[in-house]
Amino acid sequence: MSTPARTRPEKGSELELTVDSLAYGGNGVARLDGYVVFVQGAMPGDRVRARIDRSKRGYAEASTVELLEPSPDRVEPRAPHPGASWQVLPYERQVAAKESQVREALARIGHFEDPPVAPMVPAVDPWRYRNKLEYSFGSSDADGLVLGFHRPGRWDEIDDVSDDILASERINAVREAVKAWCRDEGLLAYDRRVHTGFLRNLVVREGRRTGQVQARLVTSPGAALRVQSLVEAVAVDSLLWTQAAGVGETSREGQTELLAGPAYIEEETLGLRFRVSPEAFFQTNTDMAERLYGVAADLAGLSGGERVYDLFCGIGTIALALALRAREVWGIEVVESAVADAIENARLNSVDNAHFFAGDVRTAMRPLVEKAGKPDVVVIDPPRAGLSQKIVRRVLEAGARRIVYVSCNPTTLAPNARQMVDAGYRLTAVRPVDMFPQTPHIECVALLERAQ
Ligand SMILES: C[S@@+](CC[C@H](N)C(=O)[O-])C[C@H]1O[C@@H](n2cnc3c(N)ncnc32)[C@H](O)[C@@H]1O
């Protein structure tokens, strides 16, 4: 029986809770006399029965056991999808929640009193926008071999997917073709509990503007594949096979062999053509990447004479977009194949004022300043963890007039921006851009200007 609680709830207990808002990361927020409970699987306005998974002095974490009264704002989900937990929220509510989470992170973590957050740039298409998907193989009693996503909270169980509502029809068709071929061949999924079996993951990438598709099959090592039969069954532009021996999720490890086509695909954005290698990062929403880079370019405020640094430059997308409006651009990126792509992309697009270096921003920043001279504008686009304090210090030393910070995590942007402001910059603009509709993920671009 569930009971209303007035004190800190015990782990394992069940409570009835009313959710009033959404926290960063997507969990619902409920309050017990001011004590906060983060509830997984609940939306604002829901009344739920929830089980307490963790109980701390300041807050608790819980999972929804039963939806007692759904929020009147809930909409019907299109299809089950563990990566699209916000599809039950109307799209305008998703956008409003993300805007307020950016504001909240800057205020609470960055101690900005009234952060200058502009309205979010909404998605061009809130469905079927992803250009890269990673599926996992598993098995079920009913269906045998399955290919889909991890069941939420389960590292060892995979649910089959027949229509991935965030992927294009084309990617869905490729996944189904690979699954059918593997079933026909009698291949078995890798069992994550006992470490036996063969098939692990399928990574599919699509150039949305070029129509090119790449599939990469990830397996355990040791068994043979009927390669020609697979090539014919899957019919993609680029087909790769990675054999990985580790026991964890292995799509980023192992030895990769090219089975058909080139090892890369190409994509277009902002009128430029980009080669993308399998290990290289590319924004997963092509239409919105164009909007994101457009916002970054506007905030960079270039007039043609500037020296620009593009830190964490990947395959050179931002650098090449800005090179057209600057005197010169210098990019740093740690993944060597991505740097090779960036150099090739500069050549493909006849850009001769962009230069790229392989290196860790932490150690490569000072040598770059010595080689290239101090930048006028620095663009930073780090992974979710944001910048270490040391990298922020290196950026501050370089003394750029403007810092354009592209962030996929406002909770790491906030302390980085605070460190920059404490060193003499002003946070003058923040523009969220919805790269990830139906999910709680947030992207935004911030501008920091050096006080004169
Ligand atoms: C969010 S992606 C941005 C890539 C690029 N700006 C784009 O939009 O396509 C972050 C990039 O930083 C790179 N990276 C991560 N840590 C790094 C480091 N310490 N030094 C240099 N690059 C790093 C990753 O390999 C990845 O390409």
The ligand as an SDF file (V2000), in Angstrom:
LIG
                    3D

 27 29  0  0  0  0  0  0  0  0999 V2000
   30.6530   18.0170  -29.6710 C   0  0  0  0  0  0  0  0  0  0  0  0
   31.8920   17.4710  -30.7920 S   0  0  0  0  0  0  0  0  0  0  0  0
   32.0300   18.8790  -31.8230 C   0  0  0  0  0  0  0  0  0  0  0  0
   32.6210   18.6590  -33.1960 C   0  0  0  0  0  0  0  0  0  0  0  0
   32.4060   19.7590  -34.2300 C   0  0  0  0  0  0  0  0  0  0  0  0
   32.5430   21.0830  -33.6880 N   0  0  0  0  0  0  0  0  0  0  0  0
   31.0740   19.5860  -34.9310 C   0  0  0  0  0  0  0  0  0  0  0  0
   30.1440   20.3640  -34.6740 O   0  0  0  0  0  0  0  0  0  0  0  0
   30.9460   18.6730  -35.7340 O   0  0  0  0  0  0  0  0  0  0  0  0
   33.3120   17.4900  -29.7600 C   0  0  0  0  0  0  0  0  0  0  0  0
   34.6040   17.0900  -30.4380 C   0  0  0  0  0  0  0  0  0  0  0  0
   35.6700   17.2540  -29.4970 O   0  0  0  0  0  0  0  0  0  0  0  0
   36.6280   16.2190  -29.6950 C   0  0  0  0  0  0  0  0  0  0  0  0
   37.3990   16.1840  -28.4390 N   0  0  0  0  0  0  0  0  0  0  0  0
   37.0330   15.6460  -27.2540 C   0  0  0  0  0  0  0  0  0  0  0  0
   37.9600   15.9000  -26.3160 N   0  0  0  0  0  0  0  0  0  0  0  0
   38.9350   16.6300  -26.9190 C   0  0  0  0  0  0  0  0  0  0  0  0
   40.1550   17.2100  -26.4490 C   0  0  0  0  0  0  0  0  0  0  0  0
   40.5320   17.0840  -25.1760 N   0  0  0  0  0  0  0  0  0  0  0  0
   40.9020   17.9080  -27.3240 N   0  0  0  0  0  0  0  0  0  0  0  0
   40.5100   18.0400  -28.6230 C   0  0  0  0  0  0  0  0  0  0  0  0
   39.3630   17.5050  -29.1100 N   0  0  0  0  0  0  0  0  0  0  0  0
   38.5820   16.8120  -28.2690 C   0  0  0  0  0  0  0  0  0  0  0  0
   35.7690   15.0180  -30.0300 C   0  0  0  0  0  0  0  0  0  0  0  0
   36.5100   14.0330  -30.7070 O   0  0  0  0  0  0  0  0  0  0  0  0
   34.6690   15.6500  -30.9120 C   0  0  0  0  0  0  0  0  0  0  0  0
   35.0450   15.6420  -32.2650 O   0  0  0  0  0  0  0  0  0  0  0  0
  1  2  1  0
  2  3  1  0
  2 10  1  0
  3  4  1  0
  4  5  1  0
  5  6  1  0
  5  7  1  0
  7  8  2  0
  7  9  1  0
 10 11  1  0
 11 12  1  0
 11 26  1  0
 12 13  1  0
 13 14  1  0
 13 24  1  0
 14 15  1  0
 14 23  1  0
 15 16  2  0
 16 17  1  0
 17 18  1  0
 17 23  2  0
 18 19  1  0
 18 20  2  0
 20 21  1  0
 21 22  2  0
 22 23  1  0
 24 25  1  0
 24 26  1  0
 26 27  1  0
M  CHG  2   2   1   9  -1
M  END
$$$$
